[in-house]
Amino acid sequence: MLKGIDVEGIKIMVTILDNEYIATSRMCTHSTFDLSQGHYADGYVTCMLHTSVFDLSTGEPMNLPAKKPLDLYKTVVKENKLYLELD
């Protein structure tokens, strides 16, 4: 499951991978497509516009046309609330 959120004007995508929250930028680095609307499987998200695949644990694109990785954000869970470190 992918969840798109906006925090302080930043478009972020959150998912759970190996029982941990993963937060990345959610816009494809190749073209304007909201990856939270993409296809998610086994820790990877596919951009439905040009089929670039991103590894959500590293943000790295696995194929062209995307070349630039997604930004990663540190996540912390405290008292059942998810916090993101944006810097």
SERO-4910 file (N, C-alpha, C, O; in steps of 0.05 Angstrom, whole numbers):
BEGIN
 pado doro    nc1    nc2    nc3   cac1   cac2   cac3    cc1    cc2    cc3    oc1    oc2    oc3
  Met    A     17    -23      0      0      0      0     18     25      0     37     26     15
  Leu    A     11     44    -17     25     70    -18      6     92     -9    -17     92    -17
  Lys    A     16    110      7     -1    132     17     13    158     10     36    163     19
  Gly    A      0    175     -6     11    201    -12      2    221      8    -22    223     15
  Ile    A     21    238     18     14    259     36     30    284     28     51    282     14
  Asp    A     21    307     37     36    332     33     43    343     61     27    346     78
  Val    A     69    348     64     79    359     89     96    383     83    117    381     70
  Glu    A     88    406     93    102    431     89    108    436     59    130    445     52
  Gly    A     88    429     42     91    434     14    108    412     -1    112    414    -25
  Ile    A    116    392     14    132    370      2    114    346     -4     99    338     14
  Lys    A    114    336    -28     98    313    -35    113    287    -28    134    281    -39
  Ile    A    102    273     -8    115    249      4     97    225      0     73    227      0
  Met    A    111    202     -3     97    176     -5    107    159     18    131    157     23
  Val    A     88    146     32     95    129     55     85    101     50     63     97     39
  Thr    A    101     81     57     93     53     55    106     38     78    123     49     92
  Ile    A     98     13     82    110     -4    102    125    -26     87    114    -40     70
  Leu    A    151    -28     94    168    -48     81    184    -63    103    198    -50    118
  Asp    A    181    -89    104    194   -105    125    188    -94    153    206    -91    170
  Asn    A    163    -88    158    153    -78    184    164    -51    192    164    -44    216
  Glu    A    174    -35    173    184     -9    179    171     11    159    166      4    136
  Tyr    A    166     35    169    156     56    151    179     66    133    201     71    143
  Ile    A    172     70    108    191     81     89    177    106     78    154    105     70
  Ala    A    191    129     77    180    153     66    199    164     44    223    166     49
  Thr    A    188    169     21    204    179     -2    188    202    -15    165    207     -9
  Ser    A    203    217    -32    188    236    -49    169    220    -66    175    196    -72
  Arg    A    147    231    -74    128    215    -88    124    222   -118    109    209   -132
  Met    A    138    242   -128    137    249   -156    159    235   -171    182    236   -163
  Cys    A    153    222   -193    173    209   -209    194    229   -217    188    251   -224
  Thr    A    219    221   -216    241    239   -222    246    242   -252    261    259   -260
  His    A    232    227   -268    234    230   -297    212    249   -308    218    266   -325
  Ser    A    188    245   -298    166    261   -309    146    266   -286    148    254   -265
  Thr    A    127    283   -291    108    290   -270     87    268   -268     67    268   -282
  Phe    A     91    250   -249     72    229   -243     73    223   -214     95    220   -202
  Asp    A     50    222   -201     48    217   -172     51    187   -168     34    171   -174
  Leu    A     74    179   -157     81    151   -153     63    136   -133     61    112   -133
  Ser    A     49    152   -116     30    139    -98      7    127   -113     -9    111   -102
  Gln    A      4    134   -138    -17    123   -156     -5    101   -174    -19     90   -191
  Gly    A     21     95   -170     34     74   -186     29     46   -176     13     42   -158
  His    A     42     27   -189     39     -1   -182     61     -8   -161     85     -4   -166
  Tyr    A     52    -19   -138     71    -26   -117     72    -56   -114     51    -70   -114
  Ala    A     97    -67   -113    101    -96   -108    128   -100    -96    148    -91   -107
  Asp    A    130   -115    -74    155   -125    -63    176   -103    -58    199   -107    -63
  Gly    A    167    -79    -49    186    -58    -43    194    -40    -67    212    -24    -65
  Tyr    A    180    -44    -89    185    -28   -113    160    -15   -122    138    -26   -119
  Val    A    162     10   -133    140     23   -145    146     29   -174    168     37   -181
  Thr    A    126     25   -191    128     29   -220    113     54   -228     89     57   -221
  Cys    A    126     72   -241    113     96   -252     96     87   -276    106     75   -295
  Met    A     70     92   -275     52     83   -296     54     99   -321     42     92   -342
  Leu    A     69    122   -321     71    139   -344     92    128   -364     86    126   -388
  His    A    116    122   -354    137    112   -372    151     87   -361    173     80   -371
  Thr    A    140     74   -342    148     48   -331    175     47   -317    187     26   -314
  Ser    A    185     70   -307    209     70   -290    201     56   -264    179     61   -254
  Val    A    219     40   -253    215     26   -228    235     37   -208    258     41   -214
  Phe    A    225     42   -183    242     52   -161    243     33   -138    222     22   -130
  Asp    A    266     29   -127    270     13   -103    264     32    -79    278     51    -75
  Leu    A    243     26    -64    235     45    -43    253     44    -19    253     63     -3
  Ser    A    269     24    -16    288     23      7    312     42      3    324     51     22
  Thr    A    318     47    -23    341     64    -29    333     89    -45    349    108    -46
  Gly    A    310     88    -58    302    110    -75    313    108   -103    305    123   -121
  Glu    A    330     89   -108    344     86   -134    326     77   -156    309     59   -152
  Pro    A    328     89   -180    314     79   -203    327     54   -213    351     51   -214
  Met    A    310     34   -221    321      9   -230    323      7   -260    336    -11   -271
  Asn    A    311     26   -274    312     26   -303    307     54   -314    298     72   -299
  Leu    A    313     58   -339    307     83   -352    278     85   -359    265     64   -360
  Pro    A    266    108   -363    280    133   -368    288    148   -343    304    167   -345
  Ala    A    279    141   -319    288    155   -294    317    150   -289    327    127   -292
  Lys    A    331    171   -281    360    169   -275    366    178   -246    385    169   -234
  Lys    A    349    196   -236    354    208   -210    338    192   -189    315    185   -194
  Pro    A    350    188   -166    335    173   -144    314    191   -131    315    215   -133
  Leu    A    295    177   -118    276    191   -101    290    201    -76    309    188    -66
  Asp    A    280    222    -64    290    231    -38    279    212    -17    256    204    -19
  Leu    A    295    206      3    287    189     26    284    207     51    300    226     54
  Tyr    A    265    201     67    261    216     92    262    196    116    249    175    115
  Lys    A    276    204    137    278    187    160    250    187    174    237    208    177
  Thr    A    242    163    183    217    160    197    222    151    226    240    136    232
  Val    A    205    161    244    206    153    272    177    150    282    160    167    277
  Val    A    172    128    296    145    123    308    148    128    338    164    115    352
  Lys    A    131    146    348    130    151    377    100    152    385     85    167    373
  Glu    A     93    136    405     66    136    416     46    133    393     25    147    392
  Asn    A     51    114    376     33    107    353     29    129    333     10    129    318
  Lys    A     48    148    332     47    170    312     73    168    295     95    163    306
  Leu    A     70    173    269     92    173    251    103    201    248     88    220    242
  Tyr    A    129    204    251    142    230    248    163    227    225    175    206    222
  Leu    A    166    248    210    185    249    188    206    270    193    199    292    202
  Glu    A    231    264    186    252    284    188    256    294    159    265    279    142
  Leu    A    249    319    154    250    330    127    277    342    119    281    346     95
  Asp    A    295    347    138    321    359    130    341    338    125    364    345    119
***
